Amino acid sequence: MSSSILFIFEGEKTEVQIYESLKRSFSKYDQATHIYATFNADVYELYRQLKEDEFLDLIEIIRGKTDKNKALLQGVYRDDVSEIYLFFDYDGHATKASNEDCKKLLSHFNEETENGKLYISYPMVEALKHLKQDVCFKETVAVIEDGSGYKKRVSENCDNEFLHLNKLTAEVWSKIITAHSWKLNFIVNGEYSFPERYISQEEIFDSQLQKYIDPKGEVAVLSAFPVVILDYYGVEKFRVGISDV
């Protein structure tokens, strides 16, 4: 099982719907053996557990969270997994929210073949569908203190083709990836266009912190899932087009 890829999601509903949709739409993305499990708590709780014992095995932490995880990870150990990807929300409104802790986690989980690679959605997973034809995505932000109210706002401010995450087609995914790629470049480089290079999760967080979080108490809306696809295939692949991905 050395070629297995482990996906760790914060939640077990919306994130899994997106994951299953990506598997259907990107056949080449599904060549390796995939395993997934859920943490069922925010990224700051993950930091707390790791801080208590830096030598804790991430897979053992996840395995112990739920009976479902025990079943999903039965017989799976760290040496069996070649890559680990973690998907969490920024959740700046959470009780234990800490930008310093978030930064430390991004530094720790910065390589998928080692500790794992952490991807963060701003402000939360629903950012994926926060797209509306007559609204420039460059300007789309979310107030950090809105918390769960953001979910309702997104559902009321997105086009129908993005509304149902379990029904996204490859064509719609193309639009989503393009939009979030442009937004990614705008957040970090100030240019609303397709990025010309790889942009790390730490760069994104630093830019969010400097341009939005600290001065304005908000985040620029950005989903982690289009970004991981962009990173996985490479910027040049997407600059040419994604029809053959």
C-alpha positions as CSV (number, residue, x, y, z in Angstrom):
1,M,0.0,0.0,0.0
2,S,3.0,2.3,-0.4
3,S,1.4,4.2,-3.2
4,S,-1.7,5.1,-1.1
5,I,-2.8,8.7,-0.6
6,L,-4.5,9.6,2.7
7,F,-7.0,12.5,2.8
8,I,-7.9,13.8,6.2
9,F,-11.0,16.1,6.2
10,E,-12.3,18.3,9.0
11,G,-15.9,17.2,8.5
12,E,-17.5,14.1,7.2
13,K,-20.3,15.5,5.0
14,T,-19.5,18.4,2.8
15,E,-15.8,17.6,2.4
16,V,-16.5,14.0,1.4
17,Q,-19.1,15.2,-1.2
18,I,-16.4,17.4,-2.8
19,Y,-13.9,14.6,-2.7
20,E,-16.2,12.2,-4.4
21,S,-17.0,14.8,-7.0
22,L,-13.4,15.3,-7.7
23,K,-12.8,11.6,-8.1
24,R,-15.6,11.5,-10.7
25,S,-14.4,14.5,-12.7
26,F,-10.6,13.9,-12.7
27,S,-9.9,10.4,-13.7
28,K,-6.1,10.7,-13.6
29,Y,-6.4,12.0,-10.1
30,D,-7.7,8.6,-9.0
31,Q,-4.8,6.4,-10.2
32,A,-3.4,5.8,-6.8
33,T,-5.2,4.0,-4.0
34,H,-7.1,6.6,-2.0
35,I,-8.0,6.4,1.7
36,Y,-9.9,9.1,3.6
37,A,-10.9,9.8,7.2
38,T,-12.3,12.7,9.2
39,F,-11.1,14.6,12.2
40,N,-14.5,16.0,13.2
41,A,-13.0,19.0,15.0
42,D,-11.4,22.2,13.9
43,V,-7.7,22.8,13.0
44,Y,-7.0,24.4,16.4
45,E,-8.0,21.2,18.2
46,L,-5.5,19.4,15.9
47,Y,-2.8,21.8,17.0
48,R,-3.7,21.2,20.7
49,Q,-3.3,17.5,20.4
50,L,0.0,17.7,18.5
51,K,1.3,20.3,21.0
52,E,0.7,17.8,23.9
53,D,3.0,15.3,22.2
54,E,4.9,16.3,19.1
55,F,5.8,12.6,18.5
56,L,2.2,11.5,18.2
57,D,1.5,9.6,15.0
58,L,-1.1,11.6,12.9
59,I,-2.7,8.4,11.6
60,E,-3.1,7.1,15.1
61,I,-4.7,10.4,16.2
62,I,-7.2,10.2,13.3
63,R,-7.8,6.5,13.8
64,G,-8.8,7.1,17.4
65,K,-11.4,9.8,16.7
66,T,-14.3,7.6,15.6
67,D,-15.3,4.0,15.0
68,K,-15.8,4.9,11.3
69,N,-12.2,6.0,11.1
70,K,-11.1,2.8,12.8
71,A,-12.8,0.9,10.0
72,L,-11.6,3.1,7.2
73,L,-8.0,2.9,8.5
74,Q,-8.0,-0.7,9.4
75,G,-4.5,-2.1,8.7
76,V,-3.2,1.3,7.6
77,Y,0.0,2.6,9.1
78,R,2.3,5.5,8.3
79,D,4.7,3.5,6.3
80,D,1.8,2.3,4.1
81,V,1.0,5.9,3.0
82,S,3.1,7.8,0.5
83,E,1.2,11.1,0.7
84,I,-1.1,12.8,3.2
85,Y,-3.3,15.8,2.5
86,L,-5.3,17.6,5.3
87,F,-8.2,19.9,4.6
88,F,-9.4,22.2,7.3
89,D,-11.3,25.5,7.6
90,Y,-9.8,28.7,8.8
91,D,-12.7,29.1,11.2
92,G,-11.3,32.4,12.7
93,H,-14.5,32.7,14.8
94,A,-13.8,29.5,16.7
95,T,-13.3,29.7,20.5
96,K,-9.7,28.4,20.3
97,A,-8.8,30.2,17.1
98,S,-5.2,31.4,16.9
99,N,-3.4,32.8,13.9
100,E,-0.1,31.8,15.6
101,D,-1.2,28.2,16.0
102,C,-2.5,28.1,12.4
103,K,0.9,29.4,11.2
104,K,2.7,26.7,13.2
105,L,0.5,24.0,11.7
106,L,1.2,25.2,8.1
107,S,4.9,25.1,8.9
108,H,4.6,21.6,10.3
109,F,2.3,20.2,7.6
110,N,4.1,21.6,4.6
111,E,5.1,18.4,2.7
112,E,2.7,15.7,1.6
113,T,5.4,13.0,1.6
114,E,6.6,13.8,5.1
115,N,4.3,15.1,7.9
116,G,1.6,15.7,5.4
117,K,0.4,18.9,3.7
118,L,-2.3,21.1,5.2
119,Y,-4.7,23.0,2.9
120,I,-7.0,25.7,4.4
121,S,-10.3,27.0,3.2
122,Y,-11.1,30.7,4.0
123,P,-13.4,31.0,5.9
124,M,-14.7,27.4,5.5
125,V,-15.4,24.6,3.1
126,E,-18.4,26.3,1.6
127,A,-16.1,28.9,0.0
128,L,-15.9,26.4,-2.9
129,K,-19.3,27.5,-4.3
130,H,-19.2,31.2,-3.4
131,L,-19.3,32.2,-7.0
132,K,-21.9,34.4,-8.8
133,Q,-21.8,35.5,-12.4
134,D,-22.6,39.2,-11.7
135,V,-20.2,39.5,-8.7
136,C,-16.4,39.8,-9.2
137,F,-14.9,37.0,-7.2
138,K,-11.8,39.2,-6.6
139,E,-13.9,41.3,-4.2
140,T,-15.6,38.5,-2.4
141,V,-14.7,38.5,1.3
142,A,-16.1,37.1,4.5
143,V,-16.3,38.7,7.9
144,I,-14.5,36.4,10.4
145,E,-17.0,36.9,13.2
146,D,-19.9,35.8,10.9
147,G,-19.2,32.2,11.8
148,S,-21.9,29.7,10.7
149,G,-23.9,32.5,9.2
150,Y,-21.5,32.3,6.3
151,K,-23.1,29.1,5.1
152,K,-26.4,30.7,4.6
153,R,-24.9,33.7,2.9
154,V,-23.1,31.5,0.4
155,S,-26.3,29.5,-0.4
156,E,-28.0,32.8,-1.2
157,N,-25.1,34.2,-3.2
158,C,-24.0,31.6,-5.6
159,D,-25.2,30.5,-9.0
160,N,-27.3,27.3,-9.2
161,E,-24.6,25.4,-11.1
162,F,-22.3,25.6,-8.0
163,L,-25.0,25.1,-5.4
164,H,-25.1,21.3,-5.1
165,L,-21.6,20.1,-4.4
166,N,-22.4,16.4,-5.0
167,K,-23.6,17.3,-8.6
168,L,-20.6,19.2,-9.9
169,T,-19.6,18.2,-13.4
170,A,-16.1,18.4,-14.9
171,E,-17.2,21.5,-16.8
172,V,-18.3,23.3,-13.7
173,W,-15.1,22.1,-11.9
174,S,-13.1,23.9,-14.6
175,K,-14.9,27.1,-13.8
176,I,-14.3,26.7,-10.1
177,I,-10.7,25.9,-10.4
178,T,-10.1,28.9,-12.8
179,A,-11.9,31.3,-10.5
180,H,-10.1,30.2,-7.3
181,S,-6.8,30.2,-9.1
182,W,-7.2,33.8,-10.2
183,K,-8.3,34.7,-6.7
184,L,-5.3,32.9,-5.2
185,N,-3.0,35.0,-7.4
186,F,-4.8,38.2,-6.4
187,I,-4.5,37.5,-2.7
188,V,-0.8,36.8,-2.9
189,N,0.5,38.8,-5.8
190,G,-2.2,41.5,-6.3
191,E,-2.9,40.4,-9.9
192,Y,-6.3,39.0,-10.8
193,S,-5.1,36.5,-13.4
194,F,-3.9,32.9,-13.5
195,P,-0.8,32.4,-11.4
196,E,2.5,31.9,-13.1
197,R,4.1,29.8,-10.3
198,Y,3.3,27.6,-7.4
199,I,2.0,29.5,-4.4
200,S,2.4,27.8,-1.0
201,Q,-0.2,27.6,1.7
202,E,2.1,29.6,4.0
203,E,2.2,32.4,1.4
204,I,-1.5,32.4,1.2
205,F,-1.9,32.6,5.0
206,D,0.7,35.4,5.3
207,S,-1.1,37.4,2.7
208,Q,-4.5,36.8,4.3
209,L,-3.1,37.9,7.6
210,Q,-1.4,41.1,6.3
211,K,-4.1,42.2,3.9
212,Y,-7.4,41.0,5.4
213,I,-7.3,39.4,8.8
214,D,-5.3,41.9,10.8
215,P,-6.4,45.2,9.2
216,K,-10.0,44.3,8.4
217,G,-11.2,41.4,10.5
218,E,-12.1,39.5,7.3
219,V,-10.7,36.9,4.9
220,A,-10.6,36.8,1.1
221,V,-12.8,33.9,0.2
222,L,-10.8,31.0,-1.1
223,S,-11.3,27.2,-1.2
224,A,-8.6,24.7,-0.5
225,F,-9.9,22.1,-3.0
226,P,-9.2,23.9,-6.3
227,V,-5.8,24.9,-5.0
228,V,-4.8,21.3,-4.2
229,I,-5.8,20.3,-7.8
230,L,-3.7,23.2,-9.1
231,D,-0.8,22.1,-7.0
232,Y,-1.2,18.4,-7.9
233,Y,-1.1,18.8,-11.6
234,G,1.0,21.9,-11.7
235,V,0.4,25.5,-12.8
236,E,1.7,25.0,-16.4
237,K,-0.8,22.2,-17.0
238,F,-3.7,24.4,-16.1
239,R,-2.3,27.4,-18.0
240,V,-2.6,25.3,-21.2
241,G,-6.1,24.0,-20.3
242,I,-7.6,21.3,-18.1
243,S,-9.7,19.5,-20.7
244,D,-7.3,16.5,-20.8
245,V,-6.6,16.4,-17.0
